[in-house]
């Protein structure tokens, strides 16, 4: 849970920086980082979908958690299965 809290704080900080610096190169880089994270986490979901199915629970929840936290979500599930 601590890792997820840290990830949320990092996301929040990046969003604040992005909003406070519109049109700057920093804001553009932050936007690209978010795009890269969305793509990477979507690929992670596709690659680890079988682990999440084996763990049970809502696939919609697993998808959302993976899109937000990536391996921080599915790695503990992988150990359980």
N, CA, C and O atoms as a printed pandas DataFrame, in Angstrom:
     atom_number atom_name residue_name chain_id  residue_number  x_coord  y_coord  z_coord
0              1         N          UNK        A               1    0.817   -1.196    0.000
1              2        CA          UNK        A               1    0.000    0.000    0.000
2              3         C          UNK        A               1    0.860    1.260    0.000
3              4         O          UNK        A               1    0.477    2.264   -0.600
4              5         N          UNK        A               2    1.992    1.225    0.649
5              6        CA          UNK        A               2    2.882    2.379    0.685
6              7         C          UNK        A               2    3.369    2.734   -0.711
7              8         O          UNK        A               2    3.464    3.913   -1.053
8              9         N          UNK        A               3    3.678    1.732   -1.517
9             10        CA          UNK        A               3    4.140    1.981   -2.878
10            11         C          UNK        A               3    3.060    2.664   -3.700
11            12         O          UNK        A               3    3.361    3.540   -4.511
12            13         N          UNK        A               4    1.819    2.280   -3.502
13            14        CA          UNK        A               4    0.719    2.903   -4.237
14            15         C          UNK        A               4    0.525    4.351   -3.785
15            16         O          UNK        A               4    0.234    5.219   -4.607
16            17         N          UNK        A               5    0.682    4.615   -2.506
17            18        CA          UNK        A               5    0.575    5.979   -1.998
18            19         C          UNK        A               5    1.684    6.853   -2.582
19            20         O          UNK        A               5    1.434    7.989   -2.985
20            21         N          UNK        A               6    2.885    6.334   -2.627
21            22        CA          UNK        A               6    4.008    7.067   -3.211
22            23         C          UNK        A               6    3.747    7.360   -4.685
23            24         O          UNK        A               6    4.011    8.467   -5.154
24            25         N          UNK        A               7    3.230    6.371   -5.418
25            26        CA          UNK        A               7    2.910    6.578   -6.830
26            27         C          UNK        A               7    1.863    7.676   -6.989
27            28         O          UNK        A               7    1.985    8.522   -7.875
28            29         N          UNK        A               8    0.842    7.671   -6.143
29            30        CA          UNK        A               8   -0.197    8.706   -6.203
30            31         C          UNK        A               8    0.385   10.089   -5.918
31            32         O          UNK        A               8    0.009   11.062   -6.572
32            33         N          UNK        A               9    1.285   10.187   -4.961
33            34        CA          UNK        A               9    1.910   11.468   -4.643
34            35         C          UNK        A               9    2.772   11.963   -5.799
35            36         O          UNK        A               9    2.799   13.159   -6.090
36            37         N          UNK        A              10    3.473   11.049   -6.454
37            38        CA          UNK        A              10    4.278   11.427   -7.622
38            39         C          UNK        A              10    3.373   11.910   -8.749
39            40         O          UNK        A              10    3.653   12.931   -9.378
40            41         N          UNK        A              11    2.286   11.178   -9.008
41            42        CA          UNK        A              11    1.331   11.612  -10.032
42            43         C          UNK        A              11    0.790   13.000   -9.702
43            44         O          UNK        A              11    0.713   13.866  -10.573
44            45         N          UNK        A              12    0.416   13.205   -8.448
45            46        CA          UNK        A              12   -0.131   14.488   -8.029
46            47         C          UNK        A              12    0.887   15.612   -8.232
47            48         O          UNK        A              12    0.543   16.679   -8.740
48            49         N          UNK        A              13    2.125   15.375   -7.839
49            50        CA          UNK        A              13    3.172   16.385   -8.015
50            51         C          UNK        A              13    3.382   16.711   -9.488
51            52         O          UNK        A              13    3.515   17.879   -9.854
52            53         N          UNK        A              14    3.413   15.685  -10.333
53            54        CA          UNK        A              14    3.590   15.920  -11.764
54            55         C          UNK        A              14    2.421   16.698  -12.361
55            56         O          UNK        A              14    2.617   17.565  -13.213
56            57         N          UNK        A              15    1.216   16.389  -11.918
57            58        CA          UNK        A              15    0.035   17.113  -12.416
58            59         C          UNK        A              15    0.092   18.578  -11.990
59            60         O          UNK        A              15   -0.216   19.465  -12.786
60            61         N          UNK        A              16    0.480   18.837  -10.752
61            62        CA          UNK        A              16    0.586   20.215  -10.271
62            63         C          UNK        A              16    1.650   20.971  -11.070
63            64         O          UNK        A              16    1.417   22.102  -11.496
64            65         N          UNK        A              17    2.803   20.357  -11.271
65            66        CA          UNK        A              17    3.867   20.996  -12.060
66            67         C          UNK        A              17    3.382   21.266  -13.472
67            68         O          UNK        A              17    3.631   22.336  -14.028
68            69         N          UNK        A              18    2.684   20.289  -14.056
69            70        CA          UNK        A              18    2.169   20.429  -15.416
70            71         C          UNK        A              18    1.180   21.589  -15.508
71            72         O          UNK        A              18    1.224   22.370  -16.459
72            73         N          UNK        A              19    0.291   21.701  -14.527
73            74        CA          UNK        A              19   -0.713   22.766  -14.530
74            75         C          UNK        A              19   -0.109   24.147  -14.263
75            76         O          UNK        A              19   -0.611   25.154  -14.763
76            77         N          UNK        A              20    0.959   24.190  -13.480
77            78        CA          UNK        A              20    1.581   25.471  -13.148
78            79         C          UNK        A              20    2.513   25.982  -14.243
79            80         O          UNK        A              20    2.917   27.145  -14.219
80            81         N          UNK        A              21    2.853   25.134  -15.191
81            82        CA          UNK        A              21    3.792   25.509  -16.252
82            83         C          UNK        A              21    3.236   25.205  -17.635
83            84         O          UNK        A              21    3.898   24.528  -18.422
84            85         N          UNK        A              22    2.045   25.683  -17.950
85            86        CA          UNK        A              22    1.463   25.344  -19.255
86            87         C          UNK        A              22    2.299   25.912  -20.401
87            88         O          UNK        A              22    2.815   27.026  -20.326
88            89         N          UNK        A              23    2.415   25.129  -21.443
89            90        CA          UNK        A              23    3.124   25.591  -22.632
90            91         C          UNK        A              23    4.631   25.549  -22.550
91            92         O          UNK        A              23    5.311   25.943  -23.498
92            93         N          UNK        A              24    5.172   25.081  -21.436
93            94        CA          UNK        A              24    6.629   25.022  -21.315
94            95         C          UNK        A              24    7.135   23.654  -21.766
95            96         O          UNK        A              24    6.364   22.711  -21.944
96            97         N          UNK        A              25    8.435   23.576  -21.941
97            98        CA          UNK        A              25    9.036   22.300  -22.327
98            99         C          UNK        A              25    8.854   21.263  -21.217
99           100         O          UNK        A              25    8.679   20.078  -21.497
100          101         N          UNK        A              26    8.895   21.704  -19.973
101          102        CA          UNK        A              26    8.690   20.777  -18.857
102          103         C          UNK        A              26    7.292   20.163  -18.916
103          104         O          UNK        A              26    7.124   18.960  -18.712
104          105         N          UNK        A              27    6.294   20.995  -19.195
105          106        CA          UNK        A              27    4.922   20.485  -19.298
106          107         C          UNK        A              27    4.800   19.490  -20.433
107          108         O          UNK        A              27    4.080   18.498  -20.319
108          109         N          UNK        A              28    5.499   19.749  -21.528
109          110        CA          UNK        A              28    5.466   18.826  -22.664
110          111         C          UNK        A              28    6.113   17.494  -22.296
111          112         O          UNK        A              28    5.602   16.436  -22.664
112          113         N          UNK        A              29    7.222   17.536  -21.578
113          114        CA          UNK        A              29    7.879   16.297  -21.154
114          115         C          UNK        A              29    6.996   15.502  -20.206
115          116         O          UNK        A              29    6.918   14.278  -20.306
116          117         N          UNK        A              30    6.333   16.189  -19.288
117          118        CA          UNK        A              30    5.438   15.504  -18.359
118          119         C          UNK        A              30    4.295   14.841  -19.120
119          120         O          UNK        A              30    3.915   13.714  -18.802
120          121         N          UNK        A              31    3.749   15.519  -20.111
121          122        CA          UNK        A              31    2.692   14.928  -20.937
122          123         C          UNK        A              31    3.194   13.668  -21.633
123          124         O          UNK        A              31    2.482   12.666  -21.692
124          125         N          UNK        A              32    4.409   13.713  -22.157
125          126        CA          UNK        A              32    4.978   12.523  -22.819
126          127         C          UNK        A              32    5.207   11.393  -21.823
127          128         O          UNK        A              32    5.019   10.225  -22.162
128          129         N          UNK        A              33    5.607   11.724  -20.608
129          130        CA          UNK        A              33    5.792   10.693  -19.572
130          131         C          UNK        A              33    4.465   10.009  -19.273
131          132         O          UNK        A              33    4.411    8.785  -19.154
132          133         N          UNK        A              34    3.397   10.788  -19.150
133          134        CA          UNK        A              34    2.077   10.199  -18.891
134          135         C          UNK        A              34    1.617    9.323  -20.051
135          136         O          UNK        A              34    1.047    8.254  -19.833
136          137         N          UNK        A              35    1.861    9.767  -21.275
137          138        CA          UNK        A              35    1.505    8.947  -22.445
138          139         C          UNK        A              35    2.288    7.640  -22.433
139          140         O          UNK        A              35    1.724    6.575  -22.684
140          141         N          UNK        A              36    3.584    7.717  -22.144
141          142        CA          UNK        A              36    4.421    6.513  -22.086
142          143         C          UNK        A              36    3.941    5.574  -20.976
143          144         O          UNK        A              36    3.929    4.356  -21.159
144          145         N          UNK        A              37    3.548    6.130  -19.831
145          146        CA          UNK        A              37    3.043    5.297  -18.737
146          147         C          UNK        A              37    1.751    4.589  -19.117
147          148         O          UNK        A              37    1.569    3.415  -18.797
148          149         N          UNK        A              38    0.865    5.287  -19.788
149          150        CA          UNK        A              38   -0.394    4.663  -20.213
150          151         C          UNK        A              38   -0.107    3.500  -21.149
151          152         O          UNK        A              38   -0.685    2.424  -20.995
152          153         N          UNK        A              39    0.773    3.700  -22.112
153          154        CA          UNK        A              39    1.111    2.631  -23.065
154          155         C          UNK        A              39    1.788    1.466  -22.339
155          156         O          UNK        A              39    1.426    0.308  -22.546
156          157         N          UNK        A              40    2.767    1.775  -21.492
157          158        CA          UNK        A              40    3.496    0.721  -20.781
158          159         C          UNK        A              40    2.570   -0.078  -19.864
159          160         O          UNK        A              40    2.649   -1.305  -19.819
160          161         N          UNK        A              41    1.703    0.606  -19.143
161          162        CA          UNK        A              41    0.802   -0.094  -18.229
162          163         C          UNK        A              41   -0.244   -0.909  -18.987
163          164         O          UNK        A              41   -0.658   -1.966  -18.511
164          165         N          UNK        A              42   -0.676   -0.442  -20.147
165          166        CA          UNK        A              42   -1.613   -1.225  -20.954
166          167         C          UNK        A              42   -0.935   -2.515  -21.442
167          168         O          UNK        A              42   -1.541   -3.586  -21.414
168          169         N          UNK        A              43    0.301   -2.408  -21.880
169          170        CA          UNK        A              43    1.042   -3.603  -22.306
170          171         C          UNK        A              43    1.235   -4.546  -21.122
171          172         O          UNK        A              43    1.095   -5.761  -21.268
172          173         N          UNK        A              44    1.555   -3.994  -19.951
173          174        CA          UNK        A              44    1.674   -4.814  -18.738
174          175         C          UNK        A              44    0.384   -5.577  -18.469
175          176         O          UNK        A              44    0.413   -6.766  -18.152
176          177         N          UNK        A              45   -0.744   -4.890  -18.596
177          178        CA          UNK        A              45   -2.027   -5.546  -18.358
178          179         C          UNK        A              45   -2.220   -6.714  -19.318
179          180         O          UNK        A              45   -2.643   -7.796  -18.912
180          181         N          UNK        A              46   -1.911   -6.492  -20.583
181          182        CA          UNK        A              46   -2.082   -7.563  -21.569
182          183         C          UNK        A              46   -1.152   -8.746  -21.274
183          184         O          UNK        A              46   -1.551   -9.901  -21.416
184          185         N          UNK        A              47    0.076   -8.456  -20.869
185          186        CA          UNK        A              47    1.041   -9.516  -20.601
186          187         C          UNK        A              47    0.736  -10.286  -19.309
187          188         O          UNK        A              47    1.032  -11.477  -19.217
188          189         N          UNK        A              48    0.158   -9.625  -18.329
189          190        CA          UNK        A              48   -0.099  -10.246  -17.022
190          191         C          UNK        A              48   -1.571  -10.533  -16.770
191          192         O          UNK        A              48   -1.959  -10.827  -15.639
192          193         N          UNK        A              49   -2.386  -10.453  -17.801
193          194        CA          UNK        A              49   -3.823  -10.679  -17.659
194          195         C          UNK        A              49   -4.126  -12.054  -17.064
195          196         O          UNK        A              49   -5.034  -12.189  -16.244
196          197         N          UNK        A              50   -3.368  -13.073  -17.473
197          198        CA          UNK        A              50   -3.598  -14.421  -16.953
198          199         C          UNK        A              50   -3.332  -14.506  -15.442
199          200         O          UNK        A              50   -4.019  -15.247  -14.737
200          201         N          UNK        A              51   -2.355  -13.763  -14.946
201          202        CA          UNK        A              51   -2.065  -13.734  -13.509
202          203         C          UNK        A              51   -3.247  -13.134  -12.767
203          204         O          UNK        A              51   -3.651  -13.634  -11.718
204          205         N          UNK        A              52   -3.801  -12.058  -13.317
205          206        CA          UNK        A              52   -4.924  -11.389  -12.665
206          207         C          UNK        A              52   -6.187  -12.247  -12.699
207          208         O          UNK        A              52   -6.958  -12.261  -11.739
208          209         N          UNK        A              53   -6.396  -12.957  -13.799
209          210        CA          UNK        A              53   -7.544  -13.858  -13.877
210          211         C          UNK        A              53   -7.405  -14.976  -12.858
211          212         O          UNK        A              53   -8.383  -15.350  -12.211
212          213         N          UNK        A              54   -6.197  -15.516  -12.709
213          214        CA          UNK        A              54   -5.962  -16.594  -11.750
214          215         C          UNK        A              54   -6.135  -16.098  -10.313
215          216         O          UNK        A              54   -6.543  -16.861   -9.437
216          217         N          UNK        A              55   -5.828  -14.829  -10.071
217          218        CA          UNK        A              55   -5.971  -14.271   -8.722
218          219         C          UNK        A              55   -7.427  -14.048   -8.349
219          220         O          UNK        A              55   -7.760  -13.941   -7.169
220          221         N          UNK        A              56   -8.291  -13.978   -9.346
221          222        CA          UNK        A              56   -9.707  -13.741   -9.086
222          223         C          UNK        A              56  -10.012  -12.268   -8.902
223          224         O          UNK        A              56   -9.129  -11.415   -8.997
224          225         N          UNK        A              57  -11.254  -11.993   -8.643
225          226        CA          UNK        A              57  -11.665  -10.604   -8.474
226          227         C          UNK        A              57  -12.092   -9.984   -9.786
227          228         O          UNK        A              57  -12.122  -10.642  -10.825
228          229         N          UNK        A              58  -12.415   -8.736   -9.722
229          230        CA          UNK        A              58  -12.920   -7.997  -10.871
230          231         C          UNK        A              58  -11.787   -7.649  -11.835
231          232         O          UNK        A              58  -10.780   -7.058  -11.442
232          233         N          UNK        A              59  -11.966   -8.023  -13.096
233          234        CA          UNK        A              59  -10.953   -7.675  -14.099
234          235         C          UNK        A              59  -10.940   -6.170  -14.341
235          236         O          UNK        A              59   -9.897   -5.607  -14.676
236          237         N          UNK        A              60  -12.090   -5.511  -14.174
237          238        CA          UNK        A              60  -12.120   -4.053  -14.322
238          239         C          UNK        A              60  -11.252   -3.398  -13.248
239          240         O          UNK        A              60  -10.538   -2.433  -13.523
240          241         N          UNK        A              61  -11.316   -3.926  -12.025
241          242        CA          UNK        A              61  -10.476   -3.406  -10.947
242          243         C          UNK        A              61   -9.002   -3.680  -11.240
243          244         O          UNK        A              61   -8.159   -2.804  -11.052
244          245         N          UNK        A              62   -8.690   -4.890  -11.699
245          246        CA          UNK        A              62   -7.299   -5.213  -12.044
246          247         C          UNK        A              62   -6.794   -4.289  -13.151
247          248         O          UNK        A              62   -5.652   -3.834  -13.109
248          249         N          UNK        A              63   -7.643   -4.015  -14.137
249          250        CA          UNK        A              63   -7.247   -3.125  -15.232
250          251         C          UNK        A              63   -6.942   -1.730  -14.692
251          252         O          UNK        A              63   -5.897   -1.157  -15.000
252          253         N          UNK        A              64   -7.852   -1.187  -13.888
253          254        CA          UNK        A              64   -7.662    0.156  -13.342
254          255         C          UNK        A              64   -6.409    0.220  -12.472
255          256         O          UNK        A              64   -5.615    1.154  -12.587
256          257         N          UNK        A              65   -6.234   -0.772  -11.602
257          258        CA          UNK        A              65   -5.067   -0.798  -10.727
258          259         C          UNK        A              65   -3.768   -0.898  -11.532
259          260         O          UNK        A              65   -2.774   -0.255  -11.194
260          261         N          UNK        A              66   -3.780   -1.703  -12.594
261          262        CA          UNK        A              66   -2.585   -1.845  -13.430
262          263         C          UNK        A              66   -2.309   -0.552  -14.186
263          264         O          UNK        A              66   -1.153   -0.152  -14.323
264          265         N          UNK        A              67   -3.355    0.103  -14.677
265          266        CA          UNK        A              67   -3.156    1.353  -15.408
266          267         C          UNK        A              67   -2.600    2.447  -14.486
267          268         O          UNK        A              67   -1.871    3.326  -14.945
268          269         N          UNK        A              68   -2.932    2.401  -13.219
269          270        CA          UNK        A              68   -2.424    3.399  -12.278
270          271         C          UNK        A              68   -1.064    3.025  -11.693
271          272         O          UNK        A              68   -0.188    3.879  -11.558
272          273         N          UNK        A              69   -0.890    1.765  -11.350
273          274        CA          UNK        A              69    0.278    1.373  -10.565
274          275         C          UNK        A              69    1.209    0.364  -11.233
275          276         O          UNK        A              69    2.301    0.113  -10.722
276          277         N          UNK        A              70    0.810   -0.213  -12.348
277          278        CA          UNK        A              70    1.681   -1.147  -13.058
278          279         C          UNK        A              70    2.053   -2.353  -12.224
279          280         O          UNK        A              70    1.197   -3.003  -11.623
280          281         N          UNK        A              71    3.351   -2.645  -12.198
281          282        CA          UNK        A              71    3.826   -3.862  -11.520
282          283         C          UNK        A              71    3.588   -3.833  -10.019
283          284         O          UNK        A              71    3.567   -4.885   -9.381
284          285         N          UNK        A              72    3.409   -2.653   -9.444
285          286        CA          UNK        A              72    3.128   -2.567   -8.010
286          287         C          UNK        A              72    1.815   -3.287   -7.690
287          288         O          UNK        A              72    1.627   -3.784   -6.581
288          289         N          UNK        A              73    0.916   -3.335   -8.670
289          290        CA          UNK        A              73   -0.348   -4.062   -8.470
290          291         C          UNK        A              73   -0.202   -5.555   -8.764
291          292         O          UNK        A              73   -0.577   -6.384   -7.935
292          293         N          UNK        A              74    0.341   -5.911   -9.937
293          294        CA          UNK        A              74    0.296   -7.316  -10.332
294          295         C          UNK        A              74    1.416   -8.171   -9.748
295          296         O          UNK        A              74    1.267   -9.390   -9.673
296          297         N          UNK        A              75    2.522   -7.581   -9.336
297          298        CA          UNK        A              75    3.634   -8.393   -8.812
298          299         C          UNK        A              75    3.231   -9.185   -7.559
299          300         O          UNK        A              75    3.544  -10.373   -7.482
300          301         N          UNK        A              76    2.548   -8.579   -6.573
301          302        CA          UNK        A              76    2.098   -9.380   -5.425
302          303         C          UNK        A              76    1.111  -10.470   -5.819
303          304         O          UNK        A              76    1.100  -11.545   -5.219
304          305         N          UNK        A              77    0.283  -10.199   -6.824
305          306        CA          UNK        A              77   -0.658  -11.223   -7.290
306          307         C          UNK        A              77    0.088  -12.403   -7.894
307          308         O          UNK        A              77   -0.303  -13.557   -7.717
308          309         N          UNK        A              78    1.156  -12.104   -8.601
309          310        CA          UNK        A              78    1.950  -13.155   -9.233
310          311         C          UNK        A              78    2.545  -14.090   -8.187
311          312         O          UNK        A              78    2.647  -15.296   -8.413
312          313         N          UNK        A              79    2.935  -13.538   -7.049
313          314        CA          UNK        A              79    3.498  -14.352   -5.966
314          315         C          UNK        A              79    2.438  -15.252   -5.319
315          316         O          UNK        A              79    2.751  -16.341   -4.838
316          317         N          UNK        A              80    1.178  -14.787   -5.311
317          318        CA          UNK        A              80    0.104  -15.530   -4.679
318          319         C          UNK        A              80   -0.336  -16.725   -5.522
319          320         O          UNK        A              80   -0.719  -17.766   -4.988
320          321         N          UNK        A              81   -0.278  -16.565   -6.834
321          322        CA          UNK        A              81   -0.828  -17.588   -7.743
322          323         C          UNK        A              81    0.131  -18.721   -7.943
323          324         O          UNK        A              81   -0.170  -19.664   -8.675
